[in-house]
């Protein structure tokens, strides 16, 4: 299963968020979480938008989501920082659910 994390923050917080991101990136993810891409773009009214895609081993999914959530805690004190997680699956996983 995949988790897509979406984060937004004001442009004036970019230096603070970058510093926290780099510090957090020093700690390696557990082997059951495979990072995909981390993408960023201007987010219009939201400021800066970041998408991070993680592939979590199904057997460790609950533990993986908790691990990812812990990585976002350092950003709680950044004014205007918001994030959410969305659970997604590949089309290979989803098509059989349609009964076809």
MMTF fields as JSON, N, C-alpha, C and O atoms, coordinates in Angstrom:
{
  "mmtfVersion": "1.0.0",
  "mmtfProducer": "UNKNOWN",
  "numBonds": 399,
  "numAtoms": 400,
  "numGroups": 100,
  "numChains": 1,
  "numModels": 1,
  "chainsPerModel": [1],
  "groupsPerChain": [100],
  "chainIdList": ["A"],
  "bondAtomList": [4, 2, 8, 6, 12, 10, 16, 14, 20, 18, 24, 22, 28, 26, 32, 30, 36, 34, 40, 38, 44, 42, 48, 46, 52, 50, 56, 54, 60, 58, 64, 62, 68, 66, 72, 70, 76, 74, 80, 78, 84, 82, 88, 86, 92, 90, 96, 94, 100, 98, 104, 102, 108, 106, 112, 110, 116, 114, 120, 118, 124, 122, 128, 126, 132, 130, 136, 134, 140, 138, 144, 142, 148, 146, 152, 150, 156, 154, 160, 158, 164, 162, 168, 166, 172, 170, 176, 174, 180, 178, 184, 182, 188, 186, 192, 190, 196, 194, 200, 198, 204, 202, 208, 206, 212, 210, 216, 214, 220, 218, 224, 222, 228, 226, 232, 230, 236, 234, 240, 238, 244, 242, 248, 246, 252, 250, 256, 254, 260, 258, 264, 262, 268, 266, 272, 270, 276, 274, 280, 278, 284, 282, 288, 286, 292, 290, 296, 294, 300, 298, 304, 302, 308, 306, 312, 310, 316, 314, 320, 318, 324, 322, 328, 326, 332, 330, 336, 334, 340, 338, 344, 342, 348, 346, 352, 350, 356, 354, 360, 358, 364, 362, 368, 366, 372, 370, 376, 374, 380, 378, 384, 382, 388, 386, 392, 390, 396, 394],
  "bondOrderList": [1, 1, 1, 1, 1, 1, 1, 1, 1, 1, 1, 1, 1, 1, 1, 1, 1, 1, 1, 1, 1, 1, 1, 1, 1, 1, 1, 1, 1, 1, 1, 1, 1, 1, 1, 1, 1, 1, 1, 1, 1, 1, 1, 1, 1, 1, 1, 1, 1, 1, 1, 1, 1, 1, 1, 1, 1, 1, 1, 1, 1, 1, 1, 1, 1, 1, 1, 1, 1, 1, 1, 1, 1, 1, 1, 1, 1, 1, 1, 1, 1, 1, 1, 1, 1, 1, 1, 1, 1, 1, 1, 1, 1, 1, 1, 1, 1, 1, 1],
  "groupList": [{"groupName": "UNK", "atomNameList": ["N", "CA", "C", "O"], "elementList": ["N", "C", "C", "O"], "formalChargeList": [0, 0, 0, 0], "bondAtomList": [1, 0, 2, 1, 3, 2], "bondOrderList": [1, 1, 2], "singleLetterCode": "X", "chemCompType": "L-PEPTIDE LINKING"}],
  "groupTypeList": [0, 0, 0, 0, 0, 0, 0, 0, 0, 0, 0, 0, 0, 0, 0, 0, 0, 0, 0, 0, 0, 0, 0, 0, 0, 0, 0, 0, 0, 0, 0, 0, 0, 0, 0, 0, 0, 0, 0, 0, 0, 0, 0, 0, 0, 0, 0, 0, 0, 0, 0, 0, 0, 0, 0, 0, 0, 0, 0, 0, 0, 0, 0, 0, 0, 0, 0, 0, 0, 0, 0, 0, 0, 0, 0, 0, 0, 0, 0, 0, 0, 0, 0, 0, 0, 0, 0, 0, 0, 0, 0, 0, 0, 0, 0, 0, 0, 0, 0, 0],
  "groupIdList": [1, 2, 3, 4, 5, 6, 7, 8, 9, 10, 11, 12, 13, 14, 15, 16, 17, 18, 19, 20, 21, 22, 23, 24, 25, 26, 27, 28, 29, 30, 31, 32, 33, 34, 35, 36, 37, 38, 39, 40, 41, 42, 43, 44, 45, 46, 47, 48, 49, 50, 51, 52, 53, 54, 55, 56, 57, 58, 59, 60, 61, 62, 63, 64, 65, 66, 67, 68, 69, 70, 71, 72, 73, 74, 75, 76, 77, 78, 79, 80, 81, 82, 83, 84, 85, 86, 87, 88, 89, 90, 91, 92, 93, 94, 95, 96, 97, 98, 99, 100],
  "secStructList": [7, 3, 3, 3, 3, 3, 3, 3, 3, 7, 4, 4, 4, 2, 2, 2, 2, 2, 2, 2, 2, 2, 2, 2, 2, 6, 1, 7, 7, 7, 6, 6, 3, 3, 3, 3, 3, 3, 3, 3, 3, 3, 7, 4, 4, 4, 7, 3, 3, 3, 3, 3, 3, 3, 3, 3, 7, 4, 4, 4, 2, 2, 2, 2, 2, 2, 2, 2, 2, 2, 2, 2, 4, 4, 4, 6, 6, 1, 6, 6, 7, 3, 3, 3, 3, 3, 3, 3, 7, 7, 2, 2, 2, 2, 2, 4, 4, 4, 6, 7],
  "xCoordList": [0.85, 0.0, 0.89, 2.047, 0.301, 1.025, 0.389, -0.821, 1.224, 0.752, 1.287, 2.486, 0.376, 0.768, 0.571, -0.546, 1.665, 1.615, 1.593, 2.423, 0.643, 0.553, 0.785, 0.113, 1.734, 2.029, 1.999, 2.372, 1.554, 1.579, 2.109, 1.942, 2.753, 3.26, 3.483, 3.673, 3.46, 3.657, 5.085, 6.024, 5.251, 6.58, 7.596, 8.784, 7.137, 8.083, 8.598, 9.466, 8.074, 8.533, 9.43, 9.814, 9.765, 10.529, 11.877, 12.246, 12.613, 13.931, 13.788, 14.567, 12.802, 12.568, 12.156, 12.644, 11.262, 10.803, 11.96, 12.124, 12.757, 13.899, 14.878, 15.378, 15.152, 16.078, 15.552, 16.305, 14.274, 13.674, 13.642, 13.864, 13.37, 13.34, 14.713, 14.824, 15.751, 17.101, 17.534, 18.19, 17.169, 17.497, 16.776, 17.377, 15.505, 14.734, 15.241, 15.183, 15.742, 16.231, 17.518, 17.914, 18.168, 19.384, 19.068, 19.915, 17.85, 17.426, 16.8, 15.826, 17.361, 16.879, 15.519, 15.236, 14.69, 13.401, 13.621, 14.607, 12.709, 12.793, 12.711, 12.167, 13.245, 13.313, 11.942, 11.833, 10.892, 9.555, 8.838, 7.692, 9.517, 8.987, 9.965, 11.131, 9.47, 10.306, 9.85, 8.712, 10.751, 10.349, 10.261, 11.102, 9.255, 9.115, 9.69, 10.901, 8.831, 9.257, 8.805, 7.788, 9.572, 9.15, 9.14, 10.17, 7.962, 7.747, 7.266, 6.527, 7.675, 7.244, 6.913, 7.472, 6.004, 5.585, 4.918, 4.489, 4.829, 4.028, 2.602, 2.07, 1.979, 0.646, -0.441, -1.478, -0.233, -1.257, -1.537, -0.615, -2.803, -3.194, -2.594, -2.434, -2.257, -1.717, -0.243, 0.293, 0.413, 1.841, 2.638, 2.539, 3.426, 4.227, 3.589, 3.17, 3.522, 2.902, 3.957, 4.759, 3.941, 4.87, 4.072, 3.206, 4.37, 3.796, 4.931, 5.97, 4.746, 5.725, 5.004, 3.955, 5.562, 4.934, 5.783, 6.985, 5.143, 5.829, 5.141, 3.913, 5.933, 5.431, 5.703, 6.856, 4.627, 4.764, 4.379, 3.333, 5.228, 4.958, 3.61, 3.373, 2.728, 1.378, 1.383, 0.557, 2.309, 2.354, 2.743, 2.493, 3.345, 3.811, 3.122, 3.638, 1.952, 1.319, 1.036, 1.38, 0.42, 0.08, 1.342, 1.375, 2.361, 3.635, 4.26, 4.846, 4.129, 4.679, 4.014, 4.691, 2.693, 1.971, 2.373, 2.552, 2.513, 2.953, 4.346, 4.607, 5.238, 6.605, 6.596, 7.31, 5.783, 5.693, 5.119, 5.605, 4.091, 3.477, 4.501, 4.511, 5.359, 6.4, 7.339, 7.859, 7.555, 8.461, 7.87, 8.602, 6.576, 5.946, 5.799, 5.506, 5.993, 5.862, 6.773, 6.316, 8.032, 8.886, 8.36, 8.802, 7.431, 6.891, 5.702, 5.223, 5.224, 4.038, 4.194, 3.212, 5.404, 5.588, 5.822, 6.052, 5.766, 5.909, 4.534, 3.631, 4.395, 3.102, 2.651, 3.388, 1.435, 0.862, 1.171, 0.678, 1.979, 2.295, 1.102, 0.578, 0.684, -0.421, -0.014, 0.72, -0.492, -0.227, -1.384, -2.187, -1.442, -2.424, -1.83, -0.918, -2.369, -1.98, -3.168, -4.312, -2.891, -3.92, -3.416, -2.329, -4.204, -3.848, -4.289, -5.439, -3.36, -3.663, -3.129, -2.287, -3.626, -3.121, -2.86, -3.397, -2.021, -1.727, -2.945, -3.846, -2.962, -4.071, -4.045, -5.097, -2.864, -2.754, -3.461, -4.061, -3.393, -4.077, -5.578, -6.401, -5.914, -7.294, -8.218, -9.378, -7.738, -8.603, -9.283, -10.479, -8.574, -9.274, -10.417, -11.33, -10.373, -11.452, -12.746, -13.823, -12.645, -13.821, -14.559, -15.635, -13.951, -14.598, -14.482, -15.27, -13.509, -13.34, -12.158, -11.868],
  "yCoordList": [-1.177, 0.0, 1.233, 1.21, 2.29, 3.545, 4.566, 4.561, 5.439, 6.611, 7.819, 7.933, 8.719, 9.98, 11.048, 11.298, 11.664, 12.742, 14.065, 14.305, 14.905, 16.231, 17.249, 17.227, 18.132, 19.182, 20.53, 20.647, 21.533, 22.903, 23.804, 23.533, 24.884, 25.862, 27.196, 27.238, 28.285, 29.608, 29.76, 29.209, 30.502, 30.696, 31.286, 30.971, 32.134, 32.735, 31.74, 32.083, 30.516, 29.466, 28.449, 27.441, 28.713, 27.748, 27.406, 26.232, 28.384, 28.108, 27.241, 26.309, 27.538, 26.761, 25.321, 24.374, 25.163, 23.824, 23.037, 21.852, 23.683, 23.007, 22.511, 21.39, 23.328, 22.936, 21.698, 20.761, 21.704, 20.562, 19.316, 18.201, 19.509, 18.393, 17.733, 16.509, 18.539, 17.991, 17.267, 16.228, 17.814, 17.14, 15.795, 14.798, 15.761, 14.515, 13.494, 12.291, 13.965, 13.062, 12.353, 11.368, 12.851, 12.197, 10.81, 9.918, 10.637, 9.35, 8.526, 8.945, 7.37, 6.502, 5.897, 5.588, 5.734, 5.07, 3.588, 3.019, 2.949, 1.492, 0.799, 1.358, -0.401, -1.113, -1.433, -1.672, -1.441, -1.757, -0.532, -0.629, 0.616, 1.824, 2.21, 2.509, 2.198, 2.594, 3.972, 4.146, 4.945, 6.263, 6.273, 5.694, 6.925, 7.093, 8.443, 8.657, 9.324, 10.662, 11.675, 11.491, 12.737, 13.906, 15.042, 15.393, 15.611, 16.621, 17.911, 17.879, 19.028, 20.306, 21.293, 21.225, 22.206, 23.212, 24.357, 24.192, 25.517, 26.579, 26.081, 25.426, 26.387, 25.872, 26.918, 26.737, 28.014, 29.054, 29.653, 30.062, 29.703, 30.279, 29.521, 30.081, 28.234, 27.409, 27.688, 27.255, 28.4, 28.668, 27.668, 27.636, 26.85, 25.822, 24.473, 24.203, 23.632, 22.313, 21.235, 21.323, 20.223, 19.101, 17.8, 17.602, 16.919, 15.573, 14.588, 14.677, 13.66, 12.608, 11.275, 11.065, 10.384, 9.087, 8.001, 7.906, 7.189, 6.115, 4.79, 4.71, 3.761, 2.404, 1.631, 1.401, 1.229, 0.547, -0.912, -1.23, -1.791, -3.23, -3.476, -2.993, -4.221, -4.468, -5.036, -4.654, -5.941, -6.59, -5.626, -5.907, -4.505, -3.531, -2.175, -1.144, -2.185, -0.924, -0.027, 1.156, -0.577, 0.227, 0.836, 2.023, 0.021, 0.492, 1.557, 2.527, 1.368, 2.323, 3.688, 4.716, 3.7, 4.973, 5.701, 6.919, 4.958, 5.575, 6.171, 7.268, 5.46, 5.944, 7.234, 8.184, 7.262, 8.477, 9.637, 10.764, 9.363, 10.416, 11.029, 12.244, 10.197, 10.709, 11.672, 12.608, 11.445, 12.299, 13.69, 14.619, 13.829, 15.13, 15.941, 17.135, 15.324, 16.018, 17.25, 18.281, 17.2, 18.387, 19.63, 20.745, 19.443, 20.574, 21.233, 22.276, 20.639, 21.167, 22.619, 23.358, 23.027, 24.398, 25.415, 26.594, 24.971, 25.891, 26.47, 25.763, 27.745, 28.398, 28.255, 28.595, 27.748, 27.595, 26.269, 26.014, 25.409, 24.104, 23.176, 23.059, 22.526, 21.569, 20.332, 20.426, 19.175, 17.962, 16.993, 17.085, 16.058, 14.979, 13.756, 13.861, 12.588, 11.327, 10.781, 10.885, 10.204, 9.549, 8.15, 8.002, 7.129, 5.754, 5.486, 5.729, 4.985, 4.716, 3.338, 2.777, 2.802, 1.526, 1.639, 2.51, 0.736, 0.714, 0.187, -0.402, 0.404, -0.13, -1.661, -2.299, -2.246, -3.705, -4.222, -5.296, -3.47, -3.845, -3.523, -4.256, -2.434, -1.951, -2.69, -2.934, -3.043, -3.661, -4.94, -5.109, -5.849, -7.045, -6.745, -7.556, -5.596, -5.225, -4.919, -4.916, -4.664, -4.353, -5.602, -5.53, -6.761, -8.016, -8.362, -9.15, -7.779, -8.082, -8.986, -9.342],
  "zCoordList": [0.0, 0.0, 0.0, 0.419, -0.483, -0.561, 0.362, 0.585, 0.892, 1.617, 0.867, 0.614, 0.515, -0.085, 0.985, 1.44, 1.371, 2.358, 1.595, 0.718, 1.939, 1.338, 2.443, 3.474, 2.222, 3.197, 2.494, 1.327, 3.216, 2.715, 3.817, 5.006, 3.389, 4.348, 3.648, 2.432, 4.411, 3.822, 3.283, 3.857, 2.188, 1.61, 2.597, 2.524, 3.512, 4.453, 5.492, 6.295, 5.487, 6.405, 5.698, 6.291, 4.427, 3.63, 4.259, 4.297, 4.748, 5.34, 6.586, 6.783, 7.425, 8.651, 8.322, 8.94, 7.351, 6.959, 6.342, 6.631, 5.5, 4.878, 5.923, 5.826, 6.915, 7.984, 8.725, 8.99, 9.052, 9.763, 8.863, 9.335, 7.583, 6.646, 6.55, 6.618, 6.391, 6.269, 7.535, 7.468, 8.685, 9.948, 10.037, 10.435, 9.674, 9.707, 8.702, 8.956, 7.556, 6.518, 6.931, 6.308, 7.975, 8.471, 9.038, 9.017, 9.542, 10.095, 8.978, 8.353, 8.739, 7.676, 8.013, 9.17, 6.999, 7.174, 7.435, 6.967, 8.181, 8.355, 6.995, 6.042, 6.908, 5.629, 5.042, 3.84, 5.868, 5.352, 4.768, 4.33, 4.766, 4.119, 3.019, 3.277, 1.797, 0.673, 0.199, -0.238, 0.292, -0.195, -1.718, -2.406, -2.218, -3.661, -4.027, -3.972, -4.391, -4.78, -3.738, -3.069, -3.616, -2.854, -3.859, -4.433, -4.063, -5.091, -4.446, -3.462, -4.989, -4.434, -5.546, -6.641, -5.252, -6.219, -5.471, -4.329, -6.115, -5.516, -5.361, -6.257, -4.225, -3.956, -3.973, -3.334, -4.688, -4.758, -3.393, -2.686, -3.023, -1.729, -0.553, 0.532, -0.765, 0.316, 0.581, 1.601, -0.318, -0.169, -0.967, -2.194, -0.298, -0.945, -0.647, 0.479, -1.67, -1.534, -1.769, -2.699, -0.914, -1.032, -1.021, -0.17, -1.968, -1.993, -1.767, -2.422, -0.856, -0.606, -0.742, -0.133, -1.535, -1.79, -1.135, -1.379, -0.302, 0.411, 0.104, 0.084, -0.132, -0.355, 0.93, 1.292, 1.62, 2.915, 2.752, 2.185, 3.25, 3.236, 3.908, 5.016, 3.251, 3.766, 5.186, 6.015, 5.46, 6.777, 7.887, 9.059, 7.545, 8.544, 8.347, 8.776, 7.693, 7.32, 8.524, 8.511, 9.552, 10.734, 11.351, 11.673, 11.51, 12.062, 11.152, 11.634, 9.833, 8.876, 8.962, 8.927, 9.074, 9.184, 10.47, 10.469, 11.551, 12.807, 12.665, 13.16, 11.995, 11.779, 10.962, 11.282, 9.904, 9.091, 9.901, 9.804, 10.695, 11.51, 12.463, 12.665, 13.048, 13.959, 13.238, 13.846, 11.952, 11.19, 10.923, 10.582, 11.073, 10.851, 12.14, 12.08, 13.286, 14.574, 14.67, 15.164, 14.225, 14.346, 13.62, 13.899, 12.704, 11.952, 12.653, 12.206, 13.737, 14.419, 14.857, 14.91, 15.167, 15.656, 14.528, 14.8, 13.274, 12.146, 11.84, 11.393, 12.085, 11.878, 10.425, 9.5, 10.237, 8.908, 8.238, 7.139, 8.87, 8.288, 8.489, 9.597, 7.424, 7.48, 6.696, 5.712, 7.132, 6.372, 6.526, 7.454, 5.58, 5.649, 4.968, 4.148, 5.329, 4.713, 3.942, 4.387, 2.792, 2.008, 1.653, 1.096, 1.975, 1.649, 0.211, -0.155, -0.593, -1.994, -2.363, -1.661, -3.467, -3.954, -5.444, -6.128, -5.929, -7.361, -8.108, -7.511, -9.408, -10.209, -10.171, -10.229, -10.075, -9.984, -8.738, -8.763, -7.66, -6.429, -6.486, -5.937, -7.149, -7.15, -8.118, -7.786, -9.285, -10.299, -9.795, -10.034, -9.107, -8.613, -7.642, -7.493, -6.985, -6.064, -6.814, -6.219, -8.106, -8.909, -9.362, -9.955, -9.068, -9.421, -10.89, -11.413, -11.552, -12.981, -13.212, -14.354]
}
